[in-house]
Amino acid sequence: MNTITATAHFMSRHELLLVTAESCTAGLIASHLADVPGAGHLLDCAFVTYSENAKQHCLGVKEETIRQHGLTSEEVAREMALGALRKSRANLAISNTGVADASGDGTPAGTQCYAWAFQTDQRLDQVAVFTETRRFDGDRNAVREAGAIYALLRVPHYYEQLASVAAPE
């Protein structure tokens, strides 16, 4: 069983329904999951929001967040994931924003910022969000491919982290 298939089985066992909010990967996260038989029960929808305007209008990313942190930031990825959750029936959102090759703003090529948002209690509108930044090597398509696969492979890791987030202090 390949790693994407293993992630899909994990999602199925834990009744996770995914929405993606993708920038740099341009739909590859959703596409990789859709390659797995039975993915119709795992994937609700996918937003490809490549431009700043699309991130703001489709997902509700605040202009102030972009201005303060830049498009390639965990803060923007967080708002993308939360916006995608609000606009879907999913209980898991994965978002990414980044640069596949050299950017004009000095962000190193291959930099990807992610957010994984889990709806922990729909009645109370409780969401746990995890973010991270990674850098991948290779040409633009290798970066996009590696970034998409990485996003899916981290689902079990962050799902397991939910117990510590929900635990009382």
Secondary structure as UniProt FT lines:
FT   HELIX           3..13
FT   TURN            14..15
FT   STRAND          18..22
FT   TURN            24..27
FT   HELIX           28..34
FT   TURN            37..38
FT   HELIX           39..41
FT   STRAND          43..48
FT   HELIX           52..59
FT   HELIX           63..69
FT   HELIX           74..86
FT   STRAND          92..98
FT   TURN            104..105
FT   TURN            109..110
FT   STRAND          111..121
FT   TURN            122..125
FT   STRAND          126..135
FT   HELIX           140..153
FT   HELIX           155..166
//
